[in-house]
Amino acid sequence: MSDSASHAAASHAAHAHQGPSYFTIFLLLIVMTGVTVGVSYINFGTAAGVLIALAIATFKASLVAMFFMHLKTEVRSLYIVVGFPMLLMVVMFVALLIEKF
């Protein structure tokens, strides 16, 4: 085997996917979509229904970001850069919901 081929194989092995498979995450996303549809038929009231839908959507978005966008293996500083605006967004949603009801 040439040096470049062995280097490519070693590089690929170092970046091998760890954790659940893509298919497992895909199945979990399908199940959560079914949960979303099922929950939509239950009358929780407007505010609670919106909060439940946002919680499920946030969970599904975090799965996509962590596994399909490979953010699970990123450095911690990325969490600060992304986490703070997300926290502000949640505060704004809650403030709007409180103001509405």
C-alpha positions in Angstrom: 0.0 0.0 0.0 1.4 3.4 -0.8 2.1 6.1 1.8 -0.8 8.3 0.6 -3.3 5.4 0.7 -2.2 4.4 4.2 -2.4 8.0 5.3 -5.9 8.4 3.9 -7.0 5.1 5.6 -5.5 6.3 8.9 -7.1 9.7 8.5 -10.5 8.1 7.8 -10.2 5.9 10.8 -9.4 8.9 13.0 -12.6 10.6 11.8 -14.8 7.5 12.1 -18.4 8.1 13.2 -18.9 7.4 16.9 -22.2 7.0 18.6 -25.5 6.1 17.2 -25.7 5.5 13.4 -27.3 8.0 11.1 -30.1 5.5 10.5 -30.8 5.4 14.2 -31.0 9.2 14.4 -33.3 9.2 11.3 -35.6 6.7 13.0 -35.7 8.8 16.2 -36.6 11.8 14.1 -39.4 9.9 12.4 -40.7 8.8 15.9 -40.5 12.3 17.2 -42.5 13.6 14.1 -45.1 11.0 15.0 -45.1 12.3 18.6 -45.6 15.8 17.3 -48.5 14.8 15.2 -50.0 12.8 18.1 -49.6 15.6 20.5 -51.3 18.0 18.1 -54.6 16.1 18.6 -54.5 16.6 22.3 -56.0 19.8 23.7 -53.4 21.3 26.1 -54.5 24.8 25.7 -52.8 27.4 23.4 -49.8 28.3 25.6 -49.0 24.7 26.7 -49.5 23.4 23.2 -47.0 25.9 21.8 -44.5 25.1 24.6 -44.8 21.4 23.9 -44.4 21.9 20.2 -41.4 24.1 20.7 -39.8 21.6 23.1 -40.3 18.7 20.6 -39.0 20.9 17.7 -35.9 22.0 19.8 -35.1 18.3 20.6 -35.4 17.4 16.9 -33.3 20.4 15.8 -30.6 19.5 18.4 -30.4 15.9 17.0 -29.9 17.2 13.5 -27.3 19.7 14.7 -25.4 17.3 16.8 -25.3 14.3 14.5 -25.9 15.4 10.9 -24.0 18.7 11.2 -21.3 17.0 13.4 -21.5 19.7 16.1 -21.3 17.1 18.8 -17.6 17.0 18.3 -17.0 20.7 18.0 -15.1 22.7 20.6 -16.8 24.2 23.7 -16.4 27.8 22.5 -18.9 27.0 19.7 -21.5 26.2 22.4 -21.0 29.6 23.9 -21.3 31.3 20.5 -24.5 29.4 19.7 -25.9 28.9 23.1 -26.1 32.5 24.2 -28.3 33.7 21.3 -30.4 30.5 21.7 -31.0 31.5 25.3 -32.0 35.0 24.3 -34.4 33.5 21.8 -36.0 31.4 24.4 -36.4 34.4 26.7 -38.0 36.4 23.9 -40.4 33.5 23.1 -41.4 33.3 26.8 -41.8 37.0 27.1 -44.0 37.1 24.0 -46.1 34.2 25.3 -46.5 35.9 28.7 -47.6 39.1 27.0 -50.1 37.4 24.8 -51.8 35.5 27.6 
